[in-house]
Amino acid sequence: MRLHPLSTLLLAALLSACASGSPSVAPEPAPAAPLEEGEEFRVYRSDGTPASLEEIVQAAGSADAVLIGEEHTDYTTHQIQAFLFQRVYMVHGSRVGQTDLPSPHPAMEGEDGPWPADRPVVLSLEMFETDVQSILDEYLADLITEDHFKRSARPWERYDRDYRPAVEFARVHGLEVVAANAPRRYVNRASRLGKASLDELSEEARSFLPPLPYPDASEAYQAEWDALMGAAAQHMRGSPLDGQTLWDASMGHSIARALDRNDGGLVVHFAGGFHVENHTGIPETLVHYRPGTRILVVAARPTEDPGVFGEEHQGLGDFVILTREPVE
């Protein structure tokens, strides 16, 4: 049986629980430009009716958290994520203490001007782990150089290309960025030995994790996991699903804490698609830790033809973005 590419990636990540990414000299980030929909991507509502990026931005105004699911290797999705984050801030964000910053691009102005809302906007990322939050904060506050930030914060391999534009936008505009994911060494432990093994960690180590014990997978999430892993499940040792749910719980808890810190805030979170699709995973744990949180799920999937919305895409998110799969 041919394994789904995502199942292979998840299994490898859970069992190794290691991240790579050597520091490099990165170019200055260019601001995200408006993206033309059509050949490279299409936007749909949950039921497959056509939508647009602007509709997502407007819908974000009624949410507390916007969860954007990605396939980690899809560059088109990363461009869209950066654009959506910037656009959400331009439409809904607060400029308190930022009067010296330039006004938004005219194309971002609404009927009531460019700043019709006044909400703290926060960027939250699966791509950084909770134990490097202080390092991320130091960089955002210009206390350390970007080179030292990347040497210490364990950024993902394609950080410069895929996530740096959003982080730099947040830094320039004084926005909070959350290192939302559980440290991989503890995800590895949960995957090998089960979630109960985390109780043996020191108090300091547990401070980087959500409250223990964290929630088990829901029946719907368990079914999605079983379907995704397929034949790979026969070769699994330990409790890989405990590692997966630790990721979800950590990110859900991190987002909940960010919302509690920012009254009326709006968190935009980037994560792998499996963590958010069908409103399982992170959405479930976020509601567990913060009941009543209003969540908007945006699922992005590469496909051969973005103009064809298939049955497999229905219900993946409140909005579904289909991007053109790169030709190998």
C-alpha positions in Angstrom: 0.0 0.0 0.0 1.3 3.4 -0.9 1.5 5.7 2.1 0.1 9.2 2.0 3.1 11.6 1.9 1.9 13.3 5.1 1.7 10.1 7.0 5.4 9.4 6.2 6.4 12.9 7.3 4.4 12.7 10.5 5.8 9.3 11.4 9.3 10.4 10.8 8.8 13.6 12.8 7.2 11.9 15.7 9.8 9.2 16.0 12.8 11.4 15.5 11.4 14.6 17.0 14.2 16.6 15.7 14.4 19.8 13.7 17.2 21.1 11.5 18.0 24.5 10.2 21.5 26.1 10.0 21.8 29.8 10.3 22.4 31.8 7.2 22.5 35.3 6.0 18.9 36.1 5.0 17.8 38.8 2.6 15.7 41.7 3.8 12.1 40.6 3.6 9.9 42.1 1.0 6.4 43.1 2.0 3.8 40.6 0.9 2.2 41.7 -2.3 -1.5 41.2 -3.2 -1.8 37.8 -4.8 -3.6 37.1 -8.0 -6.0 34.2 -7.7 -6.5 31.9 -10.7 -3.8 29.7 -12.1 -1.8 29.2 -9.0 -4.5 29.0 -6.4 -8.2 29.2 -5.8 -10.2 30.0 -2.6 -13.4 28.2 -1.6 -15.8 28.1 1.2 -16.3 24.9 3.1 -18.9 23.6 0.7 -16.9 24.3 -2.4 -18.5 27.6 -3.4 -16.0 30.2 -4.7 -14.6 32.7 -2.2 -11.6 35.0 -2.0 -8.7 36.0 0.2 -10.5 39.2 1.1 -13.5 37.2 2.3 -11.1 35.3 4.7 -9.7 38.6 6.0 -13.2 39.9 6.6 -14.3 36.7 8.3 -11.3 36.9 10.6 -12.9 40.0 12.2 -15.5 37.7 13.8 -12.9 35.2 15.1 -10.5 35.1 18.1 -8.1 32.7 16.3 -7.4 32.1 12.6 -5.8 28.7 12.1 -4.1 28.4 8.7 -3.2 24.8 7.9 -0.3 24.2 5.4 1.7 21.5 3.7 5.1 22.4 5.0 6.8 22.2 1.6 4.2 24.3 -0.4 5.8 27.7 -1.0 2.6 29.2 -2.5 0.8 28.6 0.8 3.6 30.3 2.7 3.2 33.3 0.5 -0.6 33.3 1.1 -0.1 32.9 4.8 2.2 36.0 5.0 -0.2 38.0 3.0 -3.2 37.0 5.1 -1.3 37.8 8.3 -0.4 41.2 7.1 -3.8 41.9 5.7 -5.5 40.8 8.9 -3.3 43.2 10.8 -4.0 46.1 8.4 -7.8 45.6 8.6 -8.3 44.5 12.2 -5.1 45.5 14.1 -4.3 48.1 16.7 -1.7 50.7 16.0 -1.3 51.8 19.6 2.1 53.3 20.1 2.9 52.9 16.4 2.1 56.4 15.1 5.5 56.6 13.5 4.9 53.7 11.2 3.9 54.2 7.5 0.2 54.0 6.6 -1.0 50.8 4.9 -1.0 50.4 1.2 -4.0 52.2 -0.3 -5.4 48.9 -1.6 -5.8 47.8 2.0 -8.1 50.7 3.0 -11.8 50.0 3.6 -14.8 52.2 3.7 -13.9 53.5 7.1 -10.2 54.0 6.3 -7.3 51.6 6.7 -7.8 51.0 10.4 -11.4 50.2 11.1 -10.6 48.0 14.1 -8.3 48.2 17.1 -7.4 44.7 18.1 -4.1 43.3 19.2 -3.0 40.9 16.5 -0.6 38.1 17.4 1.3 35.7 15.2 1.6 32.1 16.5 3.8 29.5 14.9 4.1 25.7 15.1 7.6 26.3 13.7 9.1 27.5 17.0 9.0 25.6 20.3 8.0 26.9 23.7 11.5 26.7 25.2 12.8 29.3 22.8 10.2 31.9 23.5 12.6 34.1 25.4 15.0 34.0 22.5 12.3 34.9 20.1 11.2 37.8 22.4 14.8 39.1 22.6 15.0 39.2 18.9 11.7 40.9 18.5 12.9 43.5 21.0 16.1 44.1 19.1 18.2 42.8 22.0 20.0 40.2 19.9 21.0 40.0 16.3 19.1 37.9 13.8 22.2 35.7 13.4 22.2 34.9 17.1 18.4 34.4 17.1 18.7 31.8 14.4 21.7 30.1 16.0 19.7 29.7 19.2 16.1 29.3 18.3 16.3 26.2 16.1 14.3 27.6 13.1 13.0 25.2 10.5 15.1 24.4 7.4 13.4 26.8 5.0 12.7 29.5 7.6 14.2 32.3 5.6 12.0 31.6 2.6 8.8 30.4 4.3 8.3 32.1 7.6 10.7 35.0 7.9 8.5 37.4 6.0 5.7 37.1 8.6 8.1 37.2 11.6 9.8 40.3 10.3 6.5 42.0 9.6 5.6 41.3 13.3 9.0 42.6 14.5 8.7 45.8 12.5 5.2 46.5 13.7 5.9 45.5 17.3 3.5 42.5 17.3 3.8 39.5 19.6 5.0 36.2 18.1 4.3 33.0 20.0 6.6 30.0 19.9 3.6 27.6 20.2 4.9 24.1 19.8 6.1 21.5 22.4 9.8 20.8 22.4 10.5 17.9 20.2 12.5 16.0 22.8 9.3 15.8 24.9 7.2 14.9 21.9 9.7 12.1 21.3 9.3 10.9 24.8 5.5 10.9 24.6 5.7 9.0 21.3 8.0 6.3 22.6 6.8 5.9 26.2 3.3 7.4 26.3 1.9 10.6 27.7 2.1 9.4 31.3 5.9 9.4 31.0 5.9 13.2 30.9 5.0 13.2 34.6 8.6 12.1 35.4 10.0 15.4 33.9 11.3 18.1 36.1 9.1 21.1 37.0 11.1 23.3 34.7 10.7 20.9 31.8 6.9 20.6 32.4 6.7 24.4 32.3 7.3 24.2 28.5 4.3 21.9 28.2 0.5 22.3 28.4 -1.0 21.2 31.8 -0.6 17.5 32.3 -2.4 15.3 31.5 -3.3 16.9 28.2 -6.5 15.8 26.3 -6.7 12.5 24.5 -7.5 12.4 20.8 -11.2 12.7 20.1 -12.9 9.8 18.3 -13.0 11.9 15.1 -9.3 12.7 15.4 -8.4 9.1 16.1 -10.3 8.0 13.0 -8.5 10.7 10.9 -5.1 9.5 12.3 -5.9 5.8 11.6 -6.9 6.7 8.0 -3.9 8.9 7.5 -1.3 6.5 8.8 -2.7 3.4 7.1 -0.2 0.6 6.7 2.4 2.6 8.6 0.5 1.9 11.8 1.6 -1.8 11.6 5.3 -0.7 12.1 4.7 1.9 14.8 6.2 1.3 18.3 5.2 3.1 21.4 2.4 5.7 21.4 2.9 8.0 18.3 -0.6 9.4 18.7 0.4 10.7 22.2 3.1 12.7 20.5 0.7 14.0 17.9 -1.8 15.1 20.5 1.0 16.7 22.6 1.7 18.9 19.6 -2.0 19.8 19.3 -2.4 20.5 23.0 0.7 22.6 23.2 -0.3 24.8 20.3 -3.9 25.0 21.6 -2.7 26.0 25.0 -0.2 28.5 23.6 -2.9 30.2 21.6 -5.3 30.2 24.5 -2.7 31.9 26.7 -2.0 34.5 24.0 -5.7 35.4 23.8 -5.9 35.7 27.6 -2.9 38.1 27.6 -4.4 40.2 24.8 -7.9 41.5 25.7 -9.9 41.4 22.4 -7.0 39.9 20.6 -6.8 38.1 17.3 -4.3 35.3 16.9 -3.2 34.1 13.5 -1.6 30.7 13.8 0.4 28.7 11.1 0.5 24.9 11.5 0.5 21.7 9.4 -2.8 21.0 7.9 -3.5 17.8 9.8 -3.4 19.8 13.1 -6.4 22.0 12.1 -8.4 20.3 9.3 -11.9 19.3 10.0 -11.8 21.4 13.1 -10.0 18.6 15.0 -6.6 18.7 16.7 -5.7 22.3 17.6 -9.3 23.6 17.4 -10.4 20.9 19.9 -7.6 21.6 22.3 -8.0 25.4 22.0 -11.7 25.1 23.0 -10.7 22.7 25.8 -8.4 25.3 27.3 -10.5 28.3 26.4 -14.2 27.4 26.0 -16.1 29.7 23.7 -13.1 30.7 21.6 -14.3 31.7 18.1 -12.1 29.8 15.6 -11.8 30.3 11.9 -10.0 27.4 10.1 -8.3 27.9 6.7 -7.1 24.7 5.1 -4.6 25.0 2.3 -3.9 21.9 0.1 -1.7 21.5 -3.0 -3.5 19.9 -5.9 -3.0 19.2 -9.6 -5.8 21.6 -10.6 -6.8 24.3 -8.1 -10.0 24.9 -10.2 -11.4 21.5 -9.2 -12.9 21.3 -5.7 -13.3 17.6 -5.0 -15.3 15.7 -2.4 -12.1 15.2 -0.4 -11.8 18.9 0.1 -15.3 19.5 1.5 -15.4 20.5 5.2 -11.6 20.7 5.6 -12.0 24.2 6.9 -14.3 27.2 7.0 -12.3 28.2 3.9 -10.2 25.9 1.7 -7.4 27.2 -0.5 -6.2 24.9 -3.3 -2.8 25.7 -4.7 -1.2 24.3 -7.8 1.1 21.4 -7.0 4.6 22.0 -8.3 5.6 19.9 -11.3 8.5 17.7 -10.4 
